[in-house]
Amino acid sequence: MLALNHKTILILLYLFMSCNMVAQVAPPTIMPGLAATYSTKLDAVGVNARLYYAADHHYCFGPEVSYFKKTFEEGELSLFEANANLHYIIDLKDGLGFYPLGGINYSQETETLNDEMEQHSKDAFGLNAGAGFHYANGRFLFFAEYKYVISELDDHFLSIGALINFSLAKEPKQKH
């Protein structure tokens, strides 16, 4: 897998956020969505739910949660994560967009062992860094995203999903 250090990621995020390009999403919009997400640390697929708000043509932000569960012979391991992320959207062409992402993370990993019938939990706060591509088709926004969580529970995540745009723009009143 591609190894990037923290300084390289931060420099790339700064360069992408410095670009002055038109965004994909017509603001203001609210975008709920779902994704399948893969944890490289757990080697498991989980579910991700998110709710983003596009304030203008460049930035969208919002919370998201993910849950993973992996069963093995001795018990099971689960991971819950809550995130607040910011995307800077760069319009490429014909509905295709690119975005770097940054944010904060809370993760909780719980291990349950069958023999002992007890749980062991670890939790940590951290930072998110990553990037993704999206494709706008009507009200739907399909995306593929990579995110690295920098914390005591470091992990790499790959997500594929869809959002639906709901416009919050008020239509101008017509004069009679």
C-alpha positions in Angstrom: 0.0 0.0 0.0 1.1 3.6 -0.6 3.0 5.0 2.4 2.5 8.7 3.0 3.8 10.5 6.0 1.8 13.1 7.9 3.7 16.1 6.5 3.1 14.9 2.9 -0.6 14.5 3.6 -0.9 18.0 5.2 1.0 19.6 2.3 -1.3 17.9 -0.3 -4.4 19.0 1.6 -3.1 22.6 1.7 -2.3 22.6 -2.0 -5.7 21.3 -2.9 -7.5 23.7 -0.6 -5.6 26.6 -2.2 -7.1 25.9 -5.6 -9.9 28.3 -6.7 -12.3 26.1 -8.7 -16.0 25.7 -9.0 -17.7 23.0 -6.9 -20.0 20.2 -8.0 -22.9 20.8 -5.5 -25.2 23.8 -5.9 -25.5 25.4 -2.5 -26.9 25.4 0.0 -27.8 21.7 0.1 -28.1 19.0 2.7 -26.9 15.5 1.7 -27.7 12.3 3.7 -25.9 9.2 2.5 -24.8 5.6 3.1 -21.6 3.8 2.2 -20.0 0.4 2.4 -16.6 1.0 4.1 -13.6 -1.3 4.5 -11.2 -1.2 7.5 -7.7 -2.4 6.6 -6.8 -2.9 10.3 -9.9 -5.2 10.9 -9.9 -6.6 7.4 -13.7 -6.2 7.5 -16.5 -4.3 5.7 -18.8 -2.1 7.7 -21.5 0.5 7.2 -21.1 4.2 7.1 -23.9 6.8 7.4 -23.3 10.5 6.8 -25.1 13.9 6.7 -23.3 16.7 4.8 -24.1 20.3 4.4 -22.8 22.2 1.4 -22.5 25.9 2.5 -21.1 27.2 -0.8 -19.5 26.0 -4.1 -16.3 24.8 -2.4 -16.9 23.5 1.1 -19.1 20.9 2.6 -18.9 19.5 6.1 -20.8 17.2 8.4 -20.9 14.2 10.8 -20.6 10.6 9.9 -20.6 7.3 11.8 -19.3 3.9 10.9 -19.7 0.4 12.5 -17.7 -2.8 11.9 -18.1 -6.2 13.4 -15.7 -9.2 12.8 -16.3 -12.6 14.3 -13.4 -15.0 14.8 -13.0 -18.3 16.6 -12.2 -16.9 20.0 -14.9 -14.2 20.0 -15.7 -11.0 18.1 -14.2 -7.5 17.5 -16.2 -4.4 16.8 -15.3 -0.9 15.9 -17.5 2.2 16.1 -16.2 5.5 14.8 -17.7 9.0 14.8 -16.3 11.7 12.6 -16.8 15.4 11.7 -15.2 16.1 8.3 -14.7 19.0 6.0 -14.3 18.5 2.2 -13.0 21.0 -0.3 -14.7 20.2 -3.6 -12.8 20.7 -6.9 -14.9 20.4 -10.1 -13.0 18.4 -12.7 -15.6 18.0 -15.5 -19.0 16.6 -16.5 -20.2 15.9 -13.0 -16.8 14.5 -11.8 -15.3 16.1 -8.7 -12.3 15.6 -6.4 -12.0 16.5 -2.8 -9.4 16.3 -0.1 -10.8 15.8 3.4 -9.8 16.6 6.9 -11.5 16.2 10.2 -11.7 14.9 13.8 -12.4 11.3 14.9 -13.5 9.3 17.9 -13.0 5.5 17.7 -14.0 2.8 20.1 -12.8 -0.8 19.6 -14.4 -3.6 21.6 -13.2 -7.2 21.9 -15.4 -9.9 23.3 -13.8 -13.2 24.1 -16.0 -16.4 24.2 -14.1 -18.2 26.9 -14.0 -15.3 29.4 -17.4 -13.8 28.5 -15.9 -10.3 29.1 -15.3 -7.3 27.0 -12.2 -5.2 26.6 -12.6 -1.7 25.1 -10.2 0.9 23.8 -11.1 4.3 22.7 -9.2 7.2 21.2 -9.6 10.7 19.6 -7.8 11.5 16.5 -7.5 13.3 13.2 -8.8 12.3 9.7 -6.9 13.0 6.5 -7.8 11.7 3.0 -9.4 12.3 -0.4 -12.1 11.1 -2.6 -13.8 11.4 -6.0 -17.5 11.9 -6.6 -19.8 11.8 -9.6 -23.0 13.9 -9.7 -25.9 12.4 -11.6 -29.2 14.4 -11.0 -29.8 14.6 -7.3 -27.5 11.7 -6.6 -23.8 12.0 -5.7 -21.8 8.7 -5.9 -18.4 8.7 -4.2 -15.3 6.7 -3.6 -13.1 7.8 -0.7 -9.9 7.0 1.2 -9.5 8.2 4.8 -6.6 7.7 7.3 -7.3 8.0 11.0 -4.3 9.3 12.9 -4.8 8.2 16.6 -3.9 5.5 19.0 -6.3 3.4 17.0 -4.8 4.2 13.6 -6.6 2.7 10.6 -7.1 3.1 6.9 -10.6 3.2 5.4 -11.9 2.8 1.8 -15.6 3.8 1.3 -18.0 3.6 -1.7 -21.4 5.1 -1.4 -24.0 7.6 -2.5 -25.5 10.8 -1.2 -28.8 12.5 -2.2 -29.0 16.3 -2.6 -31.8 18.2 -1.0 -31.7 21.9 -1.9 -32.2 24.4 0.9 -32.2 27.4 -1.4 -35.3 29.5 -1.2 -37.0 30.2 -4.5 -37.6 33.9 -5.0 -41.2 35.1 -4.6 -42.9 36.1 -7.8 -44.6 39.5 -8.0 -48.1 39.6 -9.3 
